[in-house]
Amino acid sequence: MKMTAKQARELLNYDDATGALVWLHRPRSMFTTDQKFLAWNTRYAGKQAGCVSTGTGYIVMSIFDRRELAHRVIWLMKTGEWPEQQIDHQDHQRANNRWSNLRSVSHAENGRNQIPRHSRRAPMGVSKRRDTGKWTARIGVDGGTKHLGCYATQAEAVAVRKAAERAAGFHPSHGARA
């Protein structure tokens, strides 16, 4: 059974401004023995919850023997419901769980706010053709790739790509490096 918003608020304190989740002191009634009660509160109460996953960069934690992503628990605490969609970190910083940085989006919308996958010199959707030396611009929309044309300079291709991003409803920080 999934944790409720009430349970989450009884276990954690969330600071909107910093994005930090802190474990709250737990009452004796939550434990089977005095020793477990004292041990847990001594070790965790008042300390930041979770740690950054080296594999994903998200803050993860264990609650009731379930692995939870901090940003999803925060959504639960703030809205009263588990997110039905994906939670996007608008600034691309997966450990930045400030409320102002989180938004609920569809998978497609989340794809419109990505960082470049490779450390390239050219921005996303812009590349130089070896055969002509011209710059091409393209954009992925509606499950396909749309060719936006060939241009003499990189700046022209980037301008066309950015205009296409705005027209397709991409997030303003799409393509920005984290």
DRENVEXTOR-423811 format. One line per 2 residues: number of its first residue (from 1); their letters; for each residue x, y, z of N, C-alpha, C, CB. Coordinates in Angstrom, 3 decimals. Glycine has a CB too. Layout:
<nodes>
NUM) a) X Y Z X Y Z X Y Z X Y Z; ...
</nodes>
This chain:
<nodes>
1) mk) 0.838 -1.184 0.000 0.000 0.000 0.000 0.884 1.249 0.000 -0.954 -0.003 1.221; 0.521 2.197 -0.843 1.289 3.434 -0.940 1.032 4.329 0.261 0.949 4.175 -2.231
3) mt) 2.072 5.063 0.599 2.005 6.018 1.692 1.015 7.139 1.339 3.412 6.598 1.997; 0.335 7.663 2.346 -0.591 8.779 2.147 0.128 10.096 2.419 -1.836 8.637 3.064
5) ak) -0.502 11.182 2.004 0.062 12.507 2.261 0.150 12.763 3.761 -0.786 13.600 1.581; -0.856 12.322 4.500 -0.855 12.506 5.957 0.342 11.781 6.579 -2.184 11.987 6.577
7) qa) 0.590 10.550 6.154 1.735 9.803 6.676 3.042 10.499 6.326 1.739 8.371 6.128; 3.156 10.968 5.105 4.382 11.646 4.676 4.641 12.885 5.534 4.291 12.040 3.186
9) re) 3.578 13.632 5.821 3.729 14.847 6.631 4.052 14.535 8.091 2.459 15.681 6.558; 3.667 13.349 8.558 4.007 12.926 9.919 5.465 12.475 10.020 3.079 11.792 10.368
11) ll) 6.044 12.066 8.891 7.414 11.544 8.882 8.463 12.575 8.487 7.501 10.381 7.950; 8.048 13.551 7.670 9.014 14.461 7.052 8.586 15.912 7.149 9.220 14.095 5.605
13) ny) 9.574 16.779 7.184 9.351 18.214 7.066 9.970 18.640 5.742 9.968 19.013 8.288; 9.245 19.449 4.985 9.734 19.914 3.684 9.873 21.419 3.696 8.793 19.473 2.547
15) dd) 11.011 21.905 3.211 11.267 23.341 3.114 11.178 23.736 1.638 12.674 23.718 3.723; 10.133 24.491 1.281 9.926 24.921 -0.113 11.118 25.672 -0.672 8.693 25.796 -0.214
17) at) 11.719 26.519 0.147 12.785 27.402 -0.321 14.072 26.646 -0.651 13.070 28.458 0.723; 14.395 25.618 0.141 15.645 24.885 -0.096 15.426 23.564 -0.813 16.350 24.629 1.213
19) ga) 14.211 23.050 -0.758 13.921 21.753 -1.363 14.317 20.578 -0.491 14.616 21.643 -2.677; 14.700 20.850 0.750 15.190 19.792 1.644 14.045 19.090 2.369 16.169 20.375 2.667
21) lv) 14.183 17.789 2.475 13.296 16.968 3.300 14.086 16.564 4.534 12.761 15.703 2.516; 13.496 16.733 5.711 14.154 16.394 6.972 13.259 15.428 7.740 14.454 17.675 7.821
23) wl) 13.878 14.371 8.278 13.119 13.407 9.081 12.631 14.059 10.365 13.977 12.166 9.405; 11.377 13.845 10.691 10.817 14.324 11.949 11.018 13.274 13.041 9.316 14.659 11.787
25) hr) 10.951 13.716 14.288 11.012 12.799 15.428 9.786 11.906 15.360 11.080 13.574 16.799; 9.977 10.605 15.528 8.854 9.666 15.461 8.425 9.260 16.865 9.231 8.416 14.632
27) pr) 7.114 9.142 17.067 6.610 8.759 18.399 6.889 7.284 18.689 5.092 9.036 18.503; 6.873 6.950 19.956 7.135 5.577 20.412 6.162 4.582 19.780 7.039 5.498 21.942
29) sm) 4.933 5.013 19.529 3.907 4.126 18.981 4.262 3.567 17.599 2.595 4.864 18.899; 5.225 4.157 16.927 5.621 3.683 15.606 6.637 2.545 15.667 6.191 4.826 14.805
31) ft) 7.066 2.164 16.859 8.112 1.159 17.005 7.665 0.015 17.905 9.378 1.794 17.559; 8.257 -1.145 17.690 7.897 -2.319 18.496 8.646 -2.364 19.817 8.169 -3.590 17.718
33) td) 9.805 -1.686 19.897 10.569 -1.702 21.149 11.101 -0.310 21.458 11.734 -2.715 21.068; 11.426 -0.096 22.733 12.044 1.171 23.138 13.389 1.346 22.450 12.216 1.232 24.671
35) qk) 14.116 0.260 22.303 15.443 0.318 21.694 15.363 0.811 20.249 16.115 -1.062 21.746; 14.423 0.277 19.469 14.263 0.718 18.075 13.824 2.174 18.009 13.243 -0.170 17.342
37) fl) 12.938 2.565 18.919 12.465 3.947 19.009 13.637 4.901 19.255 11.415 4.086 20.134; 14.442 4.601 20.267 15.587 5.455 20.595 16.643 5.438 19.490 16.214 5.010 21.915
39) aw) 16.899 4.271 18.941 17.924 4.149 17.900 17.544 4.954 16.666 18.137 2.678 17.522; 16.292 4.832 16.220 15.884 5.541 15.005 15.947 7.046 15.210 14.469 5.126 14.588
41) nt) 15.373 7.533 16.300 15.335 8.977 16.531 16.727 9.566 16.760 14.448 9.286 17.722; 17.607 8.807 17.403 18.967 9.283 17.603 19.699 9.399 16.271 19.727 8.350 18.549
43) ry) 19.484 8.427 15.416 20.222 8.380 14.153 19.657 9.294 13.066 20.244 6.975 13.644; 18.315 9.420 12.984 17.715 10.100 11.832 16.964 11.394 12.125 16.795 9.179 11.174
45) ag) 16.280 11.522 13.248 15.436 12.696 13.505 16.240 13.986 13.385 14.798 12.604 14.899; 15.704 14.934 12.612 16.355 16.220 12.419 17.403 16.223 11.317 16.984 16.648 13.688
47) kq) 17.613 15.094 10.676 18.628 15.008 9.619 17.962 14.943 8.250 19.537 13.774 9.830; 18.722 15.362 7.239 18.187 15.355 5.886 17.851 13.937 5.446 19.181 15.990 4.915
49) ag) 16.695 13.795 4.816 16.219 12.485 4.360 16.781 12.177 2.979 14.674 12.439 4.333; 17.169 10.939 2.788 17.596 10.469 1.484 19.023 10.819 1.137 16.706 11.009 0.453
51) cv) 19.424 10.321 -0.023 20.757 10.606 -0.555 20.659 10.633 -2.076 21.811 9.543 -0.072; 21.655 11.222 -2.699 21.664 11.318 -4.154 22.090 9.981 -4.736 22.606 12.452 -4.635
53) st) 21.267 9.441 -5.612 21.581 8.188 -6.291 22.692 8.439 -7.305 20.320 7.594 -6.986; 23.753 7.658 -7.222 24.858 7.842 -8.167 24.443 7.451 -9.580 26.077 7.020 -7.732
55) gt) 23.449 6.592 -9.714 23.012 6.157 -11.034 22.125 7.152 -11.747 22.296 4.871 -10.920; 21.273 7.859 -10.984 20.291 8.741 -11.621 20.463 10.220 -11.285 18.919 8.313 -11.230
57) gy) 21.060 10.511 -10.160 21.177 11.900 -9.717 19.979 12.385 -8.922 21.373 12.791 -10.898; 18.930 11.564 -8.810 17.765 11.925 -8.010 18.021 11.608 -6.543 16.507 11.186 -8.510
59) iv) 17.337 12.327 -5.653 17.407 12.011 -4.229 16.423 10.873 -3.966 17.083 13.274 -3.334; 16.928 9.801 -3.372 16.108 8.625 -3.071 16.130 8.371 -1.573 16.614 7.374 -3.847
61) ms) 15.080 7.719 -1.083 14.994 7.391 0.329 14.170 6.126 0.491 14.380 8.558 1.138; 14.237 5.552 1.666 13.450 4.370 1.964 12.426 4.730 3.030 14.353 3.193 2.428
63) if) 11.157 4.490 2.704 10.070 4.740 3.650 9.198 3.492 3.674 9.232 6.022 3.256; 9.026 2.931 4.866 8.248 1.700 5.022 8.761 0.603 4.080 6.754 1.974 4.755
65) dr) 10.072 0.483 4.006 10.737 -0.529 3.185 10.459 -0.388 1.693 10.316 -1.893 3.634; 10.105 0.802 1.252 9.902 1.078 -0.169 10.860 2.173 -0.590 8.430 1.486 -0.465
67) re) 11.476 2.014 -1.734 12.351 3.048 -2.290 11.458 4.121 -2.901 13.353 2.455 -3.360; 11.662 5.351 -2.473 10.856 6.467 -2.973 11.767 7.563 -3.512 9.936 7.028 -1.858
69) la) 11.333 8.223 -4.560 12.040 9.382 -5.091 11.545 10.610 -4.335 11.818 9.535 -6.641; 12.465 11.397 -3.835 12.114 12.542 -2.988 11.154 13.503 -3.691 13.377 13.291 -2.570
71) hr) 11.382 13.791 -4.969 10.529 14.763 -5.648 9.085 14.272 -5.761 11.084 15.065 -7.035; 8.882 12.965 -5.829 7.520 12.427 -5.884 6.864 12.487 -4.494 7.535 10.963 -6.414
73) vi) 7.646 12.252 -3.441 7.127 12.366 -2.074 6.768 13.833 -1.787 8.176 11.838 -1.033; 7.591 14.748 -2.256 7.315 16.176 -2.079 6.006 16.542 -2.777 8.483 17.036 -2.632
75) wl) 5.810 16.028 -3.977 4.563 16.299 -4.701 3.368 15.813 -3.885 4.577 15.619 -6.096; 3.492 14.618 -3.324 2.449 14.053 -2.469 2.174 14.975 -1.282 2.856 12.650 -1.974
77) mk) 3.234 15.428 -0.618 3.076 16.279 0.556 2.419 17.620 0.214 4.427 16.518 1.206; 2.778 18.199 -0.909 2.270 19.530 -1.279 0.859 19.493 -1.866 3.207 20.175 -2.278
79) tg) 0.545 18.446 -2.637 -0.743 18.419 -3.337 -1.759 17.479 -2.695 -0.532 18.017 -4.771; -1.273 16.555 -1.859 -2.166 15.586 -1.237 -2.358 14.321 -2.050 -3.487 16.213 -0.994
81) ew) -1.766 14.260 -3.246 -1.913 13.086 -4.102 -0.580 12.733 -4.759 -2.992 13.331 -5.175; -0.403 11.434 -5.004 0.775 10.994 -5.758 0.668 11.548 -7.176 0.895 9.426 -5.772
83) pe) 1.770 11.950 -7.770 1.699 12.479 -9.139 1.269 11.393 -10.120 3.061 13.064 -9.565; 0.351 11.740 -10.993 -0.096 10.793 -12.015 0.846 10.808 -13.210 -1.528 11.119 -12.465
85) qq) 1.556 11.905 -13.382 2.465 12.046 -14.507 3.904 12.086 -13.993 2.135 13.320 -15.327; 4.809 12.515 -14.849 6.203 12.661 -14.460 6.398 14.012 -13.784 7.138 12.518 -15.685
87) id) 7.408 14.086 -12.922 7.763 15.355 -12.287 9.046 15.852 -12.955 7.949 15.195 -10.719; 8.953 17.025 -13.547 10.081 17.618 -14.267 10.826 18.577 -13.355 9.601 18.348 -15.541
89) hq) 12.144 18.461 -13.335 13.004 19.433 -12.671 13.349 20.468 -13.745 14.316 18.753 -12.036; 12.723 21.625 -13.672 12.813 22.596 -14.754 14.223 23.057 -15.055 11.981 23.773 -14.431
91) dh) 15.089 23.094 -14.036 16.460 23.569 -14.262 17.432 22.430 -14.583 16.953 24.326 -13.038; 16.920 21.232 -14.760 17.707 20.036 -15.107 18.541 19.498 -13.950 18.617 20.347 -16.265
93) qr) 18.460 20.098 -12.773 19.215 19.634 -11.609 18.332 18.658 -10.842 19.667 20.836 -10.694; 18.590 17.364 -10.984 17.714 16.348 -10.411 17.666 16.350 -8.887 18.145 15.008 -10.879
95) an) 18.649 16.914 -8.237 18.651 16.979 -6.777 18.056 18.297 -6.265 20.076 16.811 -6.248; 17.666 19.194 -7.157 17.067 20.470 -6.764 15.559 20.275 -6.640 17.405 21.602 -7.798
97) nr) 15.100 20.024 -5.424 13.688 19.752 -5.186 12.929 20.945 -4.624 13.551 18.595 -4.250; 13.371 22.152 -4.956 12.612 23.335 -4.563 11.257 23.282 -5.270 13.388 24.659 -4.916
99) ws) 10.202 23.658 -4.574 8.861 23.568 -5.134 8.753 24.352 -6.442 7.834 24.080 -4.127; 9.409 25.500 -6.509 9.346 26.324 -7.720 10.034 25.659 -8.912 9.980 27.680 -7.456
101) nl) 10.835 24.624 -8.682 11.557 23.938 -9.752 10.822 22.693 -10.253 12.940 23.551 -9.270; 9.775 22.281 -9.561 9.076 21.049 -9.914 7.772 21.344 -10.637 8.805 20.215 -8.667
103) rs) 7.466 20.499 -11.622 6.178 20.614 -12.305 5.750 19.237 -12.793 6.257 21.619 -13.491; 4.450 18.999 -12.778 3.892 17.745 -13.245 3.659 17.858 -14.745 2.574 17.397 -12.493
105) vs) 4.226 16.903 -15.495 4.135 16.946 -16.961 3.947 15.544 -17.527 5.396 17.599 -17.566; 3.461 15.497 -18.747 3.366 14.220 -19.455 4.767 13.816 -19.911 2.382 14.315 -20.675
107) ha) 4.889 12.587 -20.349 6.175 12.105 -20.864 6.637 12.975 -22.042 6.064 10.616 -21.302; 5.703 13.326 -22.920 6.047 14.153 -24.078 6.529 15.539 -23.647 4.839 14.285 -25.015
109) en) 5.829 16.148 -22.670 6.240 17.474 -22.178 7.617 17.408 -21.525 5.206 18.024 -21.172; 7.863 16.329 -20.777 9.162 16.174 -20.127 10.270 16.092 -21.174 9.174 14.918 -19.230
111) gr) 9.965 15.485 -22.304 10.938 15.394 -23.394 11.240 16.733 -24.040 10.443 14.445 -24.438; 10.399 17.723 -23.776 10.634 19.061 -24.325 11.436 19.938 -23.365 9.305 19.736 -24.650
113) nq) 12.026 19.294 -22.367 12.912 20.012 -21.437 14.061 19.081 -21.083 12.141 20.481 -20.138; 14.958 18.886 -22.027 16.089 17.982 -21.846 17.403 18.739 -21.906 16.068 16.881 -22.900
115) ip) 18.428 18.075 -21.379 19.789 18.580 -21.534 20.426 17.821 -22.690 20.626 18.417 -20.206; 21.446 18.387 -23.306 22.127 17.651 -24.379 22.712 16.344 -23.854 23.240 18.515 -25.005
117) rh) 22.595 15.284 -24.619 23.098 13.977 -24.189 24.608 13.858 -24.352 22.413 12.873 -24.972; 25.169 14.605 -25.254 26.599 14.531 -25.501 27.188 15.921 -25.341 26.900 13.956 -26.912
119) sr) 28.432 15.978 -24.951 29.083 17.288 -24.826 29.570 17.681 -26.223 30.284 17.254 -23.778; 28.686 18.360 -26.918 28.989 18.800 -28.280 29.122 20.309 -28.295 27.894 18.336 -29.278
121) ra) 29.754 20.797 -29.328 29.877 22.246 -29.464 28.587 22.858 -30.000 31.047 22.597 -30.384; 27.921 22.155 -30.905 26.686 22.680 -31.484 25.507 22.399 -30.551 26.431 22.060 -32.881
123) pm) 24.550 23.303 -30.509 23.356 23.089 -29.689 22.519 21.907 -30.201 22.503 24.362 -29.664; 21.599 21.458 -29.382 20.734 20.348 -29.767 19.986 20.681 -31.050 19.742 20.015 -28.640
125) gv) 19.923 19.699 -31.939 19.176 19.856 -33.174 19.903 20.614 -34.264 17.914 20.534 -32.891; 21.163 20.926 -34.038 21.948 21.649 -35.032 23.236 20.881 -35.271 22.243 23.113 -34.574
127) sk) 23.579 20.662 -36.539 24.823 19.954 -36.855 25.382 20.474 -38.173 24.588 18.418 -36.931; 26.668 20.251 -38.341 27.341 20.705 -39.560 27.472 19.527 -40.514 28.742 21.318 -39.239
129) rr) 27.090 19.742 -41.754 27.223 18.702 -42.773 28.640 18.700 -43.302 26.213 18.913 -43.926; 29.241 17.526 -43.333 30.621 17.422 -43.828 30.701 17.617 -45.335 31.215 16.068 -43.456
131) dt) 29.683 17.179 -46.059 29.748 17.250 -47.520 29.585 18.673 -48.058 28.684 16.361 -48.120; 28.755 19.499 -47.418 28.508 20.856 -47.926 29.098 21.949 -47.041 27.026 21.083 -48.069
133) gk) 29.401 21.602 -45.784 29.893 22.607 -44.844 28.801 23.502 -44.291 30.929 23.450 -45.505; 27.540 23.205 -44.653 26.422 24.004 -44.159 25.905 23.422 -42.843 25.286 24.063 -45.210
135) wt) 25.149 24.267 -42.142 24.567 23.876 -40.859 23.114 23.475 -41.062 24.675 25.026 -39.826; 22.726 22.324 -40.536 21.337 21.867 -40.641 20.658 22.002 -39.282 21.270 20.393 -41.146
137) ar) 19.376 22.265 -39.349 18.567 22.348 -38.138 17.419 21.351 -38.274 18.031 23.809 -37.902; 17.116 20.664 -37.175 16.020 19.707 -37.148 15.432 19.693 -35.744 16.497 18.284 -37.572
139) ig) 14.214 19.162 -35.651 13.554 19.090 -34.356 12.676 17.840 -34.319 12.712 20.372 -34.085; 12.630 17.200 -33.162 11.762 16.043 -32.976 10.426 16.485 -32.412 12.419 15.007 -32.051
141) vd) 9.363 16.265 -33.174 8.016 16.597 -32.724 7.055 15.508 -33.168 7.571 17.975 -33.268; 6.077 15.232 -32.314 5.027 14.254 -32.627 5.579 12.911 -33.077 4.119 14.800 -33.698
143) gg) 6.658 12.476 -32.441 7.217 11.159 -32.722 8.079 11.078 -33.966 6.127 10.191 -32.844; 8.312 12.176 -34.624 9.143 12.172 -35.836 10.123 13.331 -35.822 8.266 12.241 -37.095
145) tk) 11.018 13.319 -36.776 12.000 14.391 -36.899 11.631 15.282 -38.072 13.427 13.819 -37.076; 11.582 16.570 -37.826 11.241 17.534 -38.870 12.512 18.294 -39.265 10.120 18.523 -38.385
147) hl) 12.853 18.258 -40.555 14.019 18.983 -41.072 13.633 20.451 -41.224 14.511 18.380 -42.445; 14.450 21.331 -40.656 14.144 22.765 -40.665 14.948 23.551 -41.690 14.388 23.342 -39.303
149) gc) 15.859 22.890 -42.391 16.617 23.555 -43.437 18.116 23.557 -43.207 16.146 24.946 -43.575; 18.845 24.028 -44.233 20.304 24.156 -44.190 20.652 25.638 -44.240 20.986 23.376 -45.375
151) ya) 21.693 26.016 -43.478 22.036 27.426 -43.339 23.541 27.622 -43.437 21.514 27.980 -42.010; 23.936 28.800 -43.840 25.349 29.096 -44.037 26.107 29.180 -42.711 25.502 30.397 -44.804
153) tq) 25.416 29.630 -41.651 26.106 29.780 -40.362 25.389 28.989 -39.269 26.195 31.271 -39.966; 26.152 28.684 -38.257 25.585 27.990 -37.097 24.543 28.866 -36.421 26.692 27.604 -36.094
155) ae) 24.808 30.161 -36.338 23.888 31.084 -35.672 22.518 31.080 -36.345 24.466 32.503 -35.668; 22.478 31.027 -37.674 21.203 30.987 -38.389 20.444 29.702 -38.056 21.433 31.096 -39.912
157) av) 21.154 28.580 -38.085 20.527 27.288 -37.789 19.993 27.253 -36.358 21.531 26.142 -38.006; 20.762 27.803 -35.419 20.332 27.839 -34.021 19.078 28.699 -33.878 21.462 28.380 -33.115
159) av) 19.036 29.842 -34.545 17.878 30.734 -34.454 16.618 30.040 -34.976 18.136 32.036 -35.244; 16.748 29.321 -36.080 15.598 28.602 -36.643 15.161 27.496 -35.690 15.944 28.011 -38.037
161) rk) 16.126 26.766 -35.134 15.804 25.680 -34.190 15.086 26.237 -32.956 17.098 24.925 -33.761; 15.598 27.342 -32.381 14.975 27.941 -31.191 13.554 28.417 -31.498 15.827 29.120 -30.672
163) aa) 13.328 28.966 -32.669 11.991 29.411 -33.056 11.049 28.200 -33.160 12.041 30.187 -34.408; 11.550 27.104 -33.702 10.737 25.883 -33.812 10.427 25.315 -32.428 11.463 24.822 -34.671
165) er) 11.384 25.401 -31.500 11.150 24.944 -30.126 10.019 25.747 -29.488 12.441 25.068 -29.280; 10.059 27.071 -29.642 9.008 27.916 -29.064 7.646 27.563 -29.667 9.325 29.416 -29.297
167) aa) 7.616 27.380 -30.987 6.360 27.065 -31.672 5.801 25.710 -31.237 6.569 27.077 -33.184; 6.685 24.765 -30.903 6.255 23.425 -30.502 5.989 23.311 -29.001 7.302 22.411 -30.906
169) gf) 6.177 24.397 -28.265 5.874 24.396 -26.831 6.975 23.810 -25.966 4.618 23.639 -26.589; 8.212 23.860 -26.404 9.332 23.375 -25.598 9.547 24.317 -24.421 10.627 23.259 -26.451
171) hp) 10.068 23.770 -23.315 10.386 24.570 -22.139 11.538 25.522 -22.490 10.760 23.655 -20.920; 11.546 26.750 -21.958 12.617 27.695 -22.269 14.039 27.190 -21.960 12.378 28.954 -21.516
173) sh) 14.171 26.286 -20.985 15.509 25.796 -20.648 15.895 24.533 -21.419 15.592 25.524 -19.165; 15.061 24.114 -22.374 15.388 22.918 -23.174 16.709 23.143 -23.905 14.245 22.593 -24.196
175) ga) 17.579 22.169 -23.803 18.861 22.226 -24.490 19.954 22.921 -23.711 18.694 22.902 -25.783; 19.603 23.541 -22.580 20.611 24.211 -21.750 21.386 23.147 -20.984 19.951 25.242 -20.764
177) ra) 22.646 23.380 -20.810 23.462 22.426 -20.053 23.184 22.594 -18.565 24.977 22.624 -20.353; 23.134 21.485 -17.863 22.821 21.499 -16.421 23.890 22.197 -15.613 22.645 20.085 -15.903
</nodes>
